[in-house]
Structures are given as C-alpha cells and as structure tokens.
C-alpha cells in the first residue's frame, strides 16, 4: 500500500513503517524474543478479561431496572469505552513486535487511532459523570432528572468527538513531512501532537479531580448539619456511597493513565535523557489494566450490581450445563 503513493518533496509518503522506526531510534526486532511472547501473552489475557468483565457490567445495567437512571447509563457507556479499549489492545497485540514492520502506514495509524479513541471516550465519559454528579448533588437529588433522550445525545456526542480525535493524526497532524519532529514512542506521530494530547488529557484529569473535591466538601459539610436518625440522612448516605464509587473509578483511571500520559508528554517535549522506551511497555499494560478495574470496583461497592453479576453468571452456567 505504501509504495503506491508518490513522494512529495520533503515528505516520505512512500516509505515503510520500518523507515520511520529506524529514524526515531525505536528499533523493531525481526524475530520473536521471549520478552515479546511474555508481553503479548499477558496483554491478550488482560484483553479477554477486560472484554468479558465489561460485557458483564453492560448486561447488568440493561437487566436491572434499578440501574435505569442517567448516572448508570453513563457508567454503562464507560463500560462500553473500556470494552472498546479491550478490543483496541487486542488488535494491538496482533500488530505489535515483529509484526509491526509488516504494517502499512494506514494500518499503523488505525492501530494507534483505536487506542486514542478509547482513551478520549473514557475521559469524556468520566467528565460527563462528574458534571452529572455535580448537578445532581447540588440540587439535593440522588438521581438526575435528565431525560433518557438527553443522556443518549450526550453519549453519541462523546463517541463522535472521540472518533474525530482518534482520526486527527491520520488527517494530517503527523510527521511524514517533518522527520525531525517525529516522536520516539509513536514514530509517525508529531511531537507537537503528543504535547497537545498529553496536556489536554492531564488538564481534564485536574478539572475532574477539582469537581469531585468540591462535591465531597459540600456533601461532608451538609452531612454534619443533619441528624443521624432522619430519612434525609439515609438519603445523604446513599448519595455519598455512590459518590465514593464514582470517585474510586476516577482515581483508578487517573492512577493508571497518568504515567503513560506523562511519558508521552516528555517524548513530545524531546526529552532524550528520559529513556521513554524503557518504561513504555509497562505503562501501556498499566493503562490497559484500568479497563477491568471498574467491574471489580462495582462488585465491591454496589450490592445490587454484585447480585446482578451473580444472576447473569448463574444463568450462563445453567445454559452451559443444559447445552451439554
């Protein structure tokens, strides 16, 4: 595919993926090493766990009418973003290591674009959850009065923006015509794009943390003003427990993704002494693990969610036994 495209002066459209990796100093082995087998095996195992666990979350939200509220629809969409991340990383596992040099530039951009799209979808969804909680709790409500139609419009907008952002490098913000500005970690991405990407996501993280901090301060202050034996107090405890669950999800996301975004930012800033390639694989696995932490959090924090998980799993086991 690459060799069918003519070069423009100063650009390298007809060069292979291997050419850009060599220029950036990110060498690809042409044979499988034990380290490659270990990373791919671990990655594929995590991907299958991610896909199954998030299908379970989506099934639970669909099955249990208690979860048919805006906050749970948004959490269901977060599970969909995590499911998409699992599929994206599974695709990466089949197009990494020695397989990378066999990719066309188009296939390489698709590989990276899928991961970028899943991250943006998760970030935007967490921001939507933060704003929904802020609006709901400051209006003294457990669940938002937002219509289902409005929630699904928000969800569609989240995915539209995520897809467009994932396509940005393919649409021109790359380094095929500026080799000096090529990234080390993602050799066909422009360093300026990585700086933009890292700063945008880290800034979003800080905003979400600030929103949740404000909500927690407000909830704690109002809790102290109420009697511990009132119905209103029980309502507040329910709100606070849901806030704890959502905050754990946010905290886990920030913990898993921040290291990777920081080294992307360092790479974008041209920090040669930072040895970004030394940490790249580990931070990638850490980011991937975030996608199966959320179902674990739901299991420990939400009794109804845990019960629904058990019902679905029991149903699957019974069908399996009857099938035999």
Phi and psi restraints in degrees (value plus and minus 20) as a CYANA .aco file:
   2 UNK   PHI     -84.9   -44.9
   2 UNK   PSI     -58.9   -18.9
   3 UNK   PHI     -94.8   -54.8
   3 UNK   PSI     -28.5    11.5
   4 UNK   PHI    -103.5   -63.5
   4 UNK   PSI     -28.3    11.7
   5 UNK   PHI    -121.7   -81.7
   5 UNK   PSI     104.0   144.0
   6 UNK   PHI     -93.5   -53.5
   6 UNK   PSI     126.6   166.6
   7 UNK   PHI     -94.2   -54.2
   7 UNK   PSI     125.9   165.9
   8 UNK   PHI    -121.7   -81.7
   8 UNK   PSI     129.8   169.8
   9 UNK   PHI     -76.2   -36.2
   9 UNK   PSI     106.3   146.3
  10 UNK   PHI      66.5   106.5
  10 UNK   PSI     -24.5    15.5
  11 UNK   PHI    -136.3   -96.3
  11 UNK   PSI     143.3   183.3
  12 UNK   PHI    -151.7  -111.7
  12 UNK   PSI      35.1    75.1
  13 UNK   PHI     -92.0   -52.0
  13 UNK   PSI     -43.5    -3.5
  14 UNK   PHI    -119.0   -79.0
  14 UNK   PSI      -9.6    30.4
  15 UNK   PHI    -108.8   -68.8
  15 UNK   PSI     134.2   174.2
  16 UNK   PHI     -99.5   -59.5
  16 UNK   PSI     147.6   187.6
  17 UNK   PHI     -79.9   -39.9
  17 UNK   PSI     -58.3   -18.3
  18 UNK   PHI     -78.3   -38.3
  18 UNK   PSI     -55.7   -15.7
  19 UNK   PHI     -80.2   -40.2
  19 UNK   PSI     -64.6   -24.6
  20 UNK   PHI     -91.6   -51.6
  20 UNK   PSI     -54.0   -14.0
  21 UNK   PHI     -86.4   -46.4
  21 UNK   PSI     -61.3   -21.3
  22 UNK   PHI     -85.2   -45.2
  22 UNK   PSI     -61.3   -21.3
  23 UNK   PHI     -84.5   -44.5
  23 UNK   PSI     -54.6   -14.6
  24 UNK   PHI    -104.6   -64.6
  24 UNK   PSI     -31.5     8.5
  25 UNK   PHI      68.2   108.2
  25 UNK   PSI     -10.7    29.3
  26 UNK   PHI    -119.4   -79.4
  26 UNK   PSI      72.1   112.1
  27 UNK   PHI     -97.2   -57.2
  27 UNK   PSI     120.0   160.0
  28 UNK   PHI    -130.3   -90.3
  28 UNK   PSI     108.5   148.5
  29 UNK   PHI     -92.9   -52.9
  29 UNK   PSI     121.5   161.5
  30 UNK   PHI    -110.8   -70.8
  30 UNK   PSI     -15.0    25.0
  31 UNK   PHI    -157.6  -117.6
  31 UNK   PSI     138.3   178.3
  32 UNK   PHI    -100.9   -60.9
  32 UNK   PSI     106.8   146.8
  33 UNK   PHI    -121.4   -81.4
  33 UNK   PSI     145.9   185.9
  34 UNK   PHI     -80.6   -40.6
  34 UNK   PSI     -54.5   -14.5
  35 UNK   PHI     -84.2   -44.2
  35 UNK   PSI     -60.0   -20.0
  36 UNK   PHI     -84.2   -44.2
  36 UNK   PSI     -63.6   -23.6
  37 UNK   PHI     -81.2   -41.2
  37 UNK   PSI     -62.0   -22.0
  38 UNK   PHI     -83.8   -43.8
  38 UNK   PSI     -65.1   -25.1
  39 UNK   PHI     -85.8   -45.8
  39 UNK   PSI     -64.3   -24.3
  40 UNK   PHI     -87.4   -47.4
  40 UNK   PSI     -61.1   -21.1
  41 UNK   PHI     -83.2   -43.2
  41 UNK   PSI     -65.9   -25.9
  42 UNK   PHI     -83.8   -43.8
  42 UNK   PSI     -63.9   -23.9
  43 UNK   PHI     -82.0   -42.0
  43 UNK   PSI     -63.7   -23.7
  44 UNK   PHI     -87.3   -47.3
  44 UNK   PSI     -57.7   -17.7
  45 UNK   PHI     -81.6   -41.6
  45 UNK   PSI     -67.1   -27.1
  46 UNK   PHI     -81.9   -41.9
  46 UNK   PSI     -61.1   -21.1
  47 UNK   PHI     -79.8   -39.8
  47 UNK   PSI     -65.1   -25.1
  48 UNK   PHI     -86.0   -46.0
  48 UNK   PSI     -57.2   -17.2
  49 UNK   PHI     -84.8   -44.8
  49 UNK   PSI     -63.7   -23.7
  50 UNK   PHI     -79.3   -39.3
  50 UNK   PSI     -68.2   -28.2
  51 UNK   PHI     -82.7   -42.7
  51 UNK   PSI     -67.4   -27.4
  52 UNK   PHI     -86.2   -46.2
  52 UNK   PSI     -67.1   -27.1
  53 UNK   PHI     -84.9   -44.9
  53 UNK   PSI     -56.9   -16.9
  54 UNK   PHI     -98.5   -58.5
  54 UNK   PSI     -47.7    -7.7
  55 UNK   PHI     -83.4   -43.4
  55 UNK   PSI     -56.5   -16.5
  56 UNK   PHI     -83.9   -43.9
  56 UNK   PSI     -63.4   -23.4
  57 UNK   PHI     -83.2   -43.2
  57 UNK   PSI     -66.4   -26.4
  58 UNK   PHI     -83.3   -43.3
  58 UNK   PSI     -58.8   -18.8
  59 UNK   PHI     -85.0   -45.0
  59 UNK   PSI     -58.6   -18.6
  60 UNK   PHI     -86.0   -46.0
  60 UNK   PSI     -62.3   -22.3
  61 UNK   PHI     -86.6   -46.6
  61 UNK   PSI     -56.3   -16.3
  62 UNK   PHI     -90.3   -50.3
  62 UNK   PSI     -59.0   -19.0
  63 UNK   PHI     -96.5   -56.5
  63 UNK   PSI     -62.5   -22.5
  64 UNK   PHI    -113.5   -73.5
  64 UNK   PSI      98.4   138.4
  65 UNK   PHI     -86.3   -46.3
  65 UNK   PSI     -39.5     0.5
  66 UNK   PHI     -82.4   -42.4
  66 UNK   PSI     -43.4    -3.4
  67 UNK   PHI    -115.8   -75.8
  67 UNK   PSI     -10.6    29.4
  68 UNK   PHI    -108.0   -68.0
  68 UNK   PSI      43.4    83.4
  69 UNK   PHI    -155.0  -115.0
  69 UNK   PSI     138.9   178.9
  70 UNK   PHI     -71.5   -31.5
  70 UNK   PSI     -63.8   -23.8
  71 UNK   PHI     -81.0   -41.0
  71 UNK   PSI     -59.1   -19.1
  72 UNK   PHI     -97.1   -57.1
  72 UNK   PSI     -50.4   -10.4
  73 UNK   PHI     -83.3   -43.3
  73 UNK   PSI     -59.7   -19.7
  74 UNK   PHI     -88.5   -48.5
  74 UNK   PSI     -58.5   -18.5
  75 UNK   PHI     -87.4   -47.4
  75 UNK   PSI     -53.2   -13.2
  76 UNK   PHI     -85.1   -45.1
  76 UNK   PSI     -58.4   -18.4
  77 UNK   PHI     -88.5   -48.5
  77 UNK   PSI     -52.8   -12.8
  78 UNK   PHI     -83.9   -43.9
  78 UNK   PSI     -59.9   -19.9
  79 UNK   PHI     -83.0   -43.0
  79 UNK   PSI     -57.5   -17.5
  80 UNK   PHI     -84.7   -44.7
  80 UNK   PSI     -59.9   -19.9
  81 UNK   PHI     -84.5   -44.5
  81 UNK   PSI     -59.5   -19.5
  82 UNK   PHI     -87.2   -47.2
  82 UNK   PSI     -57.8   -17.8
  83 UNK   PHI     -82.3   -42.3
  83 UNK   PSI     -63.6   -23.6
  84 UNK   PHI     -82.2   -42.2
  84 UNK   PSI     -58.5   -18.5
  85 UNK   PHI     -82.7   -42.7
  85 UNK   PSI     -61.9   -21.9
  86 UNK   PHI     -80.8   -40.8
  86 UNK   PSI     -63.0   -23.0
  87 UNK   PHI     -85.8   -45.8
  87 UNK   PSI     -60.0   -20.0
  88 UNK   PHI     -83.6   -43.6
  88 UNK   PSI     -63.7   -23.7
  89 UNK   PHI     -90.6   -50.6
  89 UNK   PSI     -53.3   -13.3
  90 UNK   PHI     -83.8   -43.8
  90 UNK   PSI     -61.7   -21.7
  91 UNK   PHI     -81.0   -41.0
  91 UNK   PSI     -60.6   -20.6
  92 UNK   PHI     -81.9   -41.9
  92 UNK   PSI     -61.0   -21.0
  93 UNK   PHI     -81.1   -41.1
  93 UNK   PSI     -50.0   -10.0
  94 UNK   PHI    -108.8   -68.8
  94 UNK   PSI     -19.5    20.5
  95 UNK   PHI    -156.4  -116.4
  95 UNK   PSI      19.7    59.7
  96 UNK   PHI    -147.7  -107.7
  96 UNK   PSI    -199.7  -159.7
  97 UNK   PHI      39.9    79.9
  97 UNK   PSI    -160.6  -120.6
  98 UNK   PHI     -80.5   -40.5
  98 UNK   PSI     -40.0     0.0
  99 UNK   PHI     -89.6   -49.6
  99 UNK   PSI     -41.0    -1.0
 100 UNK   PHI     -80.0   -40.0
 100 UNK   PSI     -60.6   -20.6
 101 UNK   PHI     -88.6   -48.6
 101 UNK   PSI     -33.3     6.7
 102 UNK   PHI    -108.9   -68.9
 102 UNK   PSI     -26.9    13.1
 103 UNK   PHI     -96.4   -56.4
 103 UNK   PSI     126.9   166.9
 104 UNK   PHI    -101.3   -61.3
 104 UNK   PSI     147.3   187.3
 105 UNK   PHI     -81.3   -41.3
 105 UNK   PSI     -57.5   -17.5
 106 UNK   PHI     -81.9   -41.9
 106 UNK   PSI     -66.2   -26.2
 107 UNK   PHI     -83.5   -43.5
 107 UNK   PSI     -57.0   -17.0
 108 UNK   PHI     -86.1   -46.1
 108 UNK   PSI     -63.7   -23.7
 109 UNK   PHI     -85.2   -45.2
 109 UNK   PSI     -55.7   -15.7
 110 UNK   PHI     -84.3   -44.3
 110 UNK   PSI     -64.1   -24.1
 111 UNK   PHI     -77.2   -37.2
 111 UNK   PSI     -67.6   -27.6
 112 UNK   PHI     -92.9   -52.9
 112 UNK   PSI     -57.2   -17.2
 113 UNK   PHI     -83.7   -43.7
 113 UNK   PSI     -55.0   -15.0
 114 UNK   PHI     -82.9   -42.9
 114 UNK   PSI     -63.0   -23.0
 115 UNK   PHI     -87.7   -47.7
 115 UNK   PSI     -62.6   -22.6
 116 UNK   PHI     -81.4   -41.4
 116 UNK   PSI     -61.7   -21.7
 117 UNK   PHI     -83.0   -43.0
 117 UNK   PSI     -62.2   -22.2
 118 UNK   PHI     -84.8   -44.8
 118 UNK   PSI     -58.2   -18.2
 119 UNK   PHI     -86.2   -46.2
 119 UNK   PSI     -68.0   -28.0
 120 UNK   PHI     -81.6   -41.6
 120 UNK   PSI     -60.4   -20.4
 121 UNK   PHI     -80.9   -40.9
 121 UNK   PSI     -61.8   -21.8
 122 UNK   PHI     -86.5   -46.5
 122 UNK   PSI     -64.5   -24.5
 123 UNK   PHI     -83.0   -43.0
 123 UNK   PSI     -67.5   -27.5
 124 UNK   PHI     -84.6   -44.6
 124 UNK   PSI     -56.6   -16.6
 125 UNK   PHI     -87.5   -47.5
 125 UNK   PSI     -61.0   -21.0
 126 UNK   PHI     -84.8   -44.8
 126 UNK   PSI     -56.0   -16.0
 127 UNK   PHI     -85.6   -45.6
 127 UNK   PSI     -61.3   -21.3
 128 UNK   PHI     -83.2   -43.2
 128 UNK   PSI     -60.8   -20.8
 129 UNK   PHI     -82.5   -42.5
 129 UNK   PSI     -63.4   -23.4
 130 UNK   PHI     -80.4   -40.4
 130 UNK   PSI     -65.1   -25.1
 131 UNK   PHI     -89.0   -49.0
 131 UNK   PSI     -56.5   -16.5
 132 UNK   PHI     -84.1   -44.1
 132 UNK   PSI     -63.7   -23.7
 133 UNK   PHI     -85.5   -45.5
 133 UNK   PSI     -59.5   -19.5
 134 UNK   PHI     -82.3   -42.3
 134 UNK   PSI     -68.7   -28.7
 135 UNK   PHI     -85.5   -45.5
 135 UNK   PSI     -59.7   -19.7
 136 UNK   PHI     -90.9   -50.9
 136 UNK   PSI     -68.3   -28.3
 137 UNK   PHI     -90.6   -50.6
 137 UNK   PSI     -57.4   -17.4
 138 UNK   PHI     -91.9   -51.9
 138 UNK   PSI     -34.3     5.7
 139 UNK   PHI    -118.7   -78.7
 139 UNK   PSI      -7.3    32.7
 140 UNK   PHI      40.2    80.2
 140 UNK   PSI      22.5    62.5
 141 UNK   PHI    -141.6  -101.6
 141 UNK   PSI     135.5   175.5
 142 UNK   PHI    -105.9   -65.9
 142 UNK   PSI     -63.3   -23.3
 143 UNK   PHI    -143.7  -103.7
 143 UNK   PSI     125.8   165.8
 144 UNK   PHI     -88.3   -48.3
 144 UNK   PSI     129.1   169.1
 145 UNK   PHI    -110.5   -70.5
 145 UNK   PSI      -9.7    30.3
 146 UNK   PHI     -80.3   -40.3
 146 UNK   PSI     117.7   157.7
 147 UNK   PHI     -92.4   -52.4
 147 UNK   PSI     136.2   176.2
 148 UNK   PHI     -80.2   -40.2
 148 UNK   PSI     -58.4   -18.4
 149 UNK   PHI     -80.7   -40.7
 149 UNK   PSI     -63.6   -23.6
 150 UNK   PHI     -83.2   -43.2
 150 UNK   PSI     -61.3   -21.3
 151 UNK   PHI     -81.9   -41.9
 151 UNK   PSI     -64.2   -24.2
 152 UNK   PHI     -90.6   -50.6
 152 UNK   PSI     -48.6    -8.6
 153 UNK   PHI     -85.6   -45.6
 153 UNK   PSI     -62.5   -22.5
 154 UNK   PHI     -80.3   -40.3
 154 UNK   PSI     -64.8   -24.8
 155 UNK   PHI     -81.8   -41.8
 155 UNK   PSI     -63.0   -23.0
 156 UNK   PHI     -84.1   -44.1
 156 UNK   PSI     -59.6   -19.6
 157 UNK   PHI     -84.1   -44.1
 157 UNK   PSI     -59.5   -19.5
 158 UNK   PHI     -77.5   -37.5
 158 UNK   PSI     -68.1   -28.1
 159 UNK   PHI     -91.6   -51.6
 159 UNK   PSI     -53.4   -13.4
 160 UNK   PHI     -83.4   -43.4
 160 UNK   PSI     -67.7   -27.7
 161 UNK   PHI     -84.1   -44.1
 161 UNK   PSI     -61.5   -21.5
 162 UNK   PHI     -81.8   -41.8
 162 UNK   PSI     -63.5   -23.5
 163 UNK   PHI     -85.5   -45.5
 163 UNK   PSI     -64.7   -24.7
 164 UNK   PHI     -81.1   -41.1
 164 UNK   PSI     -64.6   -24.6
 165 UNK   PHI     -83.4   -43.4
 165 UNK   PSI     -56.9   -16.9
 166 UNK   PHI     -87.3   -47.3
 166 UNK   PSI     -44.1    -4.1
 167 UNK   PHI    -111.1   -71.1
 167 UNK   PSI     -28.1    11.9
 168 UNK   PHI     -73.5   -33.5
 168 UNK   PSI     -68.8   -28.8
 169 UNK   PHI     -81.6   -41.6
 169 UNK   PSI     -58.5   -18.5
 170 UNK   PHI     -84.3   -44.3
 170 UNK   PSI     -52.4   -12.4
 171 UNK   PHI    -101.3   -61.3
 171 UNK   PSI     -21.4    18.6
 172 UNK   PHI     123.3   163.3
 172 UNK   PSI     -39.3     0.7
 173 UNK   PHI    -106.4   -66.4
 173 UNK   PSI      49.1    89.1
 174 UNK   PHI    -152.5  -112.5
 174 UNK   PSI    -191.1  -151.1
 175 UNK   PHI    -140.4  -100.4
 175 UNK   PSI       2.9    42.9
 176 UNK   PHI     -84.0   -44.0
 176 UNK   PSI     -40.8    -0.8
 177 UNK   PHI    -133.0   -93.0
 177 UNK   PSI      -6.4    33.6
 178 UNK   PHI    -172.1  -132.1
 178 UNK   PSI      51.8    91.8
 179 UNK   PHI     -77.9   -37.9
 179 UNK   PSI     -52.0   -12.0
 180 UNK   PHI     -86.2   -46.2
 180 UNK   PSI     -40.8    -0.8
 181 UNK   PHI    -121.7   -81.7
 181 UNK   PSI      -6.3    33.7
 182 UNK   PHI     -96.3   -56.3
 182 UNK   PSI     121.7   161.7
 183 UNK   PHI     -91.3   -51.3
 183 UNK   PSI     137.6   177.6
 184 UNK   PHI    -105.5   -65.5
 184 UNK   PSI     -63.3   -23.3
 185 UNK   PHI     -93.5   -53.5
 185 UNK   PSI     -59.8   -19.8
 186 UNK   PHI    -143.6  -103.6
 186 UNK   PSI      64.8   104.8
 187 UNK   PHI     -79.1   -39.1
 187 UNK   PSI     -30.8     9.2
 188 UNK   PHI    -130.3   -90.3
 188 UNK   PSI     -15.1    24.9
 189 UNK   PHI    -112.9   -72.9
 189 UNK   PSI     121.2   161.2
 190 UNK   PHI     -92.4   -52.4
 190 UNK   PSI     122.5   162.5
 191 UNK   PHI     -80.7   -40.7
 191 UNK   PSI     -57.1   -17.1
 192 UNK   PHI     -83.6   -43.6
 192 UNK   PSI     -54.0   -14.0
 193 UNK   PHI     -87.0   -47.0
 193 UNK   PSI     -60.2   -20.2
 194 UNK   PHI     -84.6   -44.6
 194 UNK   PSI     -58.5   -18.5
 195 UNK   PHI     -83.0   -43.0
 195 UNK   PSI     -66.7   -26.7
 196 UNK   PHI     -79.1   -39.1
 196 UNK   PSI     -66.4   -26.4
 197 UNK   PHI     -82.3   -42.3
 197 UNK   PSI     -68.7   -28.7
 198 UNK   PHI     -84.6   -44.6
 198 UNK   PSI     -66.2   -26.2
 199 UNK   PHI     -84.7   -44.7
 199 UNK   PSI     -62.9   -22.9
 200 UNK   PHI     -79.9   -39.9
 200 UNK   PSI     -67.4   -27.4
 201 UNK   PHI     -91.8   -51.8
 201 UNK   PSI     -60.4   -20.4
 202 UNK   PHI     -85.7   -45.7
 202 UNK   PSI     -58.4   -18.4
 203 UNK   PHI     -83.6   -43.6
 203 UNK   PSI     -60.5   -20.5
 204 UNK   PHI     -82.8   -42.8
 204 UNK   PSI     -60.1   -20.1
 205 UNK   PHI     -78.3   -38.3
 205 UNK   PSI     -67.4   -27.4
 206 UNK   PHI     -82.1   -42.1
 206 UNK   PSI     -59.9   -19.9
 207 UNK   PHI     -83.2   -43.2
 207 UNK   PSI     -64.8   -24.8
 208 UNK   PHI     -84.4   -44.4
 208 UNK   PSI     -62.0   -22.0
 209 UNK   PHI     -81.5   -41.5
 209 UNK   PSI     -60.2   -20.2
 210 UNK   PHI     -84.3   -44.3
 210 UNK   PSI     -61.4   -21.4
 211 UNK   PHI     -83.2   -43.2
 211 UNK   PSI     -66.6   -26.6
 212 UNK   PHI     -87.1   -47.1
 212 UNK   PSI     -56.0   -16.0
 213 UNK   PHI     -82.0   -42.0
 213 UNK   PSI     -63.7   -23.7
 214 UNK   PHI     -82.6   -42.6
 214 UNK   PSI     -61.4   -21.4
 215 UNK   PHI     -84.1   -44.1
 215 UNK   PSI     -64.8   -24.8
 216 UNK   PHI     -82.6   -42.6
 216 UNK   PSI     -62.1   -22.1
 217 UNK   PHI     -81.4   -41.4
 217 UNK   PSI     -63.0   -23.0
 218 UNK   PHI     -84.8   -44.8
 218 UNK   PSI     -67.0   -27.0
 219 UNK   PHI     -83.5   -43.5
 219 UNK   PSI     -63.3   -23.3
 220 UNK   PHI     -83.8   -43.8
 220 UNK   PSI     -60.6   -20.6
 221 UNK   PHI     -85.6   -45.6
 221 UNK   PSI     -63.5   -23.5
 222 UNK   PHI     -90.6   -50.6
 222 UNK   PSI     -52.5   -12.5
 223 UNK   PHI     -82.4   -42.4
 223 UNK   PSI     -57.9   -17.9
 224 UNK   PHI     -87.9   -47.9
 224 UNK   PSI     -42.6    -2.6
 225 UNK   PHI    -107.8   -67.8
 225 UNK   PSI     -19.7    20.3
 226 UNK   PHI    -137.5   -97.5
 226 UNK   PSI     129.9   169.9
 227 UNK   PHI     -89.5   -49.5
 227 UNK   PSI     123.4   163.4
 228 UNK   PHI     -95.3   -55.3
 228 UNK   PSI     -23.6    16.4
 229 UNK   PHI    -133.5   -93.5
 229 UNK   PSI      -6.8    33.2
 230 UNK   PHI    -116.8   -76.8
 230 UNK   PSI     136.9   176.9
 231 UNK   PHI     -82.5   -42.5
 231 UNK   PSI     -55.5   -15.5
 232 UNK   PHI     -82.5   -42.5
 232 UNK   PSI     -56.9   -16.9
 233 UNK   PHI     -85.3   -45.3
 233 UNK   PSI     -59.9   -19.9
 234 UNK   PHI     -84.3   -44.3
 234 UNK   PSI     -56.8   -16.8
 235 UNK   PHI     -81.2   -41.2
 235 UNK   PSI     -63.8   -23.8
 236 UNK   PHI     -84.2   -44.2
 236 UNK   PSI     -57.4   -17.4
 237 UNK   PHI     -84.7   -44.7
 237 UNK   PSI     -58.0   -18.0
 238 UNK   PHI     -83.4   -43.4
 238 UNK   PSI     -64.7   -24.7
 239 UNK   PHI     -80.3   -40.3
 239 UNK   PSI     -64.9   -24.9
 240 UNK   PHI     -85.8   -45.8
 240 UNK   PSI     -58.8   -18.8
 241 UNK   PHI     -84.4   -44.4
 241 UNK   PSI     -61.9   -21.9
 242 UNK   PHI     -84.5   -44.5
 242 UNK   PSI     -57.9   -17.9
 243 UNK   PHI     -83.2   -43.2
 243 UNK   PSI     -59.8   -19.8
 244 UNK   PHI     -81.7   -41.7
 244 UNK   PSI     -63.7   -23.7
 245 UNK   PHI     -81.2   -41.2
 245 UNK   PSI     -69.2   -29.2
 246 UNK   PHI     -83.7   -43.7
 246 UNK   PSI     -58.4   -18.4
 247 UNK   PHI     -87.5   -47.5
 247 UNK   PSI     -56.1   -16.1
 248 UNK   PHI     -83.8   -43.8
 248 UNK   PSI     -59.2   -19.2
 249 UNK   PHI     -82.3   -42.3
 249 UNK   PSI     -65.4   -25.4
 250 UNK   PHI     -83.6   -43.6
 250 UNK   PSI     -66.0   -26.0
 251 UNK   PHI     -80.3   -40.3
 251 UNK   PSI     -61.6   -21.6
 252 UNK   PHI     -83.9   -43.9
 252 UNK   PSI     -62.2   -22.2
 253 UNK   PHI     -82.4   -42.4
 253 UNK   PSI     -67.4   -27.4
 254 UNK   PHI     -82.3   -42.3
 254 UNK   PSI     -62.7   -22.7
 255 UNK   PHI     -81.6   -41.6
 255 UNK   PSI     -63.2   -23.2
 256 UNK   PHI     -96.7   -56.7
 256 UNK   PSI     -54.2   -14.2
 257 UNK   PHI    -115.3   -75.3
 257 UNK   PSI     -46.2    -6.2
 258 UNK   PHI     -79.3   -39.3
 258 UNK   PSI     -65.7   -25.7
 259 UNK   PHI     -76.6   -36.6
 259 UNK   PSI     -64.0   -24.0
 260 UNK   PHI     -84.4   -44.4
 260 UNK   PSI     -60.8   -20.8
 261 UNK   PHI     -87.5   -47.5
 261 UNK   PSI     -54.7   -14.7
 262 UNK   PHI     -85.7   -45.7
 262 UNK   PSI     -64.1   -24.1
 263 UNK   PHI     -91.4   -51.4
 263 UNK   PSI     -49.4    -9.4
 264 UNK   PHI     -82.5   -42.5
 264 UNK   PSI     -62.1   -22.1
 265 UNK   PHI     -85.0   -45.0
 265 UNK   PSI     -62.1   -22.1
 266 UNK   PHI     -84.3   -44.3
 266 UNK   PSI     -60.0   -20.0
 267 UNK   PHI     -83.8   -43.8
 267 UNK   PSI     -63.4   -23.4
 268 UNK   PHI     -82.9   -42.9
 268 UNK   PSI     -50.4   -10.4
 269 UNK   PHI    -105.1   -65.1
 269 UNK   PSI     -20.4    19.6
 270 UNK   PHI      55.7    95.7
 270 UNK   PSI      14.8    54.8
 271 UNK   PHI    -101.4   -61.4
 271 UNK   PSI      72.4   112.4
 272 UNK   PHI     -89.8   -49.8
 272 UNK   PSI     -47.5    -7.5
 273 UNK   PHI    -100.8   -60.8
 273 UNK   PSI     -26.1    13.9
 274 UNK   PHI    -101.4   -61.4
 274 UNK   PSI     -33.4     6.6
 275 UNK   PHI      30.6    70.6
 275 UNK   PSI      34.5    74.5
 276 UNK   PHI     -81.9   -41.9
 276 UNK   PSI     -52.3   -12.3
 277 UNK   PHI     -87.8   -47.8
 277 UNK   PSI     -42.7    -2.7
 278 UNK   PHI     -87.7   -47.7
 278 UNK   PSI     -52.2   -12.2
 279 UNK   PHI    -125.7   -85.7
 279 UNK   PSI     -29.5    10.5
 280 UNK   PHI     -73.6   -33.6
 280 UNK   PSI     -72.6   -32.6
 281 UNK   PHI     -82.7   -42.7
 281 UNK   PSI     -61.0   -21.0
 282 UNK   PHI     -86.6   -46.6
 282 UNK   PSI     -62.3   -22.3
 283 UNK   PHI     -90.8   -50.8
 283 UNK   PSI     -48.8    -8.8
 284 UNK   PHI     -86.7   -46.7
 284 UNK   PSI     -63.6   -23.6
 285 UNK   PHI     -84.4   -44.4
 285 UNK   PSI     -60.2   -20.2
 286 UNK   PHI     -80.9   -40.9
 286 UNK   PSI     -64.0   -24.0
 287 UNK   PHI     -83.5   -43.5
 287 UNK   PSI     -58.6   -18.6
 288 UNK   PHI     -86.4   -46.4
 288 UNK   PSI     -57.3   -17.3
 289 UNK   PHI     -83.4   -43.4
 289 UNK   PSI     -47.3    -7.3
 290 UNK   PHI     -75.0   -35.0
 290 UNK   PSI     -52.8   -12.8
 291 UNK   PHI     -89.3   -49.3
 291 UNK   PSI     -37.1     2.9
 292 UNK   PHI    -129.6   -89.6
 292 UNK   PSI     -17.7    22.3
 293 UNK   PHI     -93.3   -53.3
 293 UNK   PSI     -56.0   -16.0
 294 UNK   PHI     -78.6   -38.6
 294 UNK   PSI     -66.9   -26.9
 295 UNK   PHI     -79.2   -39.2
 295 UNK   PSI     -53.4   -13.4
 296 UNK   PHI     -86.6   -46.6
 296 UNK   PSI     -62.3   -22.3
 297 UNK   PHI     -82.2   -42.2
 297 UNK   PSI     -64.5   -24.5
 298 UNK   PHI     -79.3   -39.3
 298 UNK   PSI     -61.5   -21.5
 299 UNK   PHI     -82.2   -42.2
 299 UNK   PSI     -59.3   -19.3
 300 UNK   PHI    -103.6   -63.6
 300 UNK   PSI     -49.6    -9.6
 301 UNK   PHI    -117.4   -77.4
 301 UNK   PSI     -45.4    -5.4
 302 UNK   PHI    -142.1  -102.1
 302 UNK   PSI      90.5   130.5
 303 UNK   PHI     -82.4   -42.4
 303 UNK   PSI     -63.1   -23.1
 304 UNK   PHI     -85.0   -45.0
 304 UNK   PSI     -58.7   -18.7
 305 UNK   PHI     -85.6   -45.6
 305 UNK   PSI     -63.3   -23.3
 306 UNK   PHI     -81.6   -41.6
 306 UNK   PSI     -62.5   -22.5
 307 UNK   PHI     -83.3   -43.3
 307 UNK   PSI     -61.4   -21.4
 308 UNK   PHI     -87.4   -47.4
 308 UNK   PSI     -58.2   -18.2
 309 UNK   PHI     -75.9   -35.9
 309 UNK   PSI     -67.3   -27.3
 310 UNK   PHI     -82.5   -42.5
 310 UNK   PSI     -60.9   -20.9
 311 UNK   PHI     -82.4   -42.4
 311 UNK   PSI     -63.1   -23.1
 312 UNK   PHI     -85.4   -45.4
 312 UNK   PSI     -64.4   -24.4
 313 UNK   PHI     -86.0   -46.0
 313 UNK   PSI     -60.5   -20.5
 314 UNK   PHI     -83.6   -43.6
 314 UNK   PSI     -60.5   -20.5
 315 UNK   PHI     -81.5   -41.5
 315 UNK   PSI     -62.2   -22.2
 316 UNK   PHI     -85.6   -45.6
 316 UNK   PSI     -60.4   -20.4
 317 UNK   PHI     -86.4   -46.4
 317 UNK   PSI     -60.8   -20.8
 318 UNK   PHI     -84.7   -44.7
 318 UNK   PSI     -61.7   -21.7
 319 UNK   PHI     -83.6   -43.6
 319 UNK   PSI     -59.1   -19.1
 320 UNK   PHI     -84.4   -44.4
 320 UNK   PSI     -61.2   -21.2
 321 UNK   PHI     -89.9   -49.9
 321 UNK   PSI     -57.3   -17.3
 322 UNK   PHI     -88.1   -48.1
 322 UNK   PSI     -52.8   -12.8
 323 UNK   PHI     -86.3   -46.3
 323 UNK   PSI     -46.7    -6.7
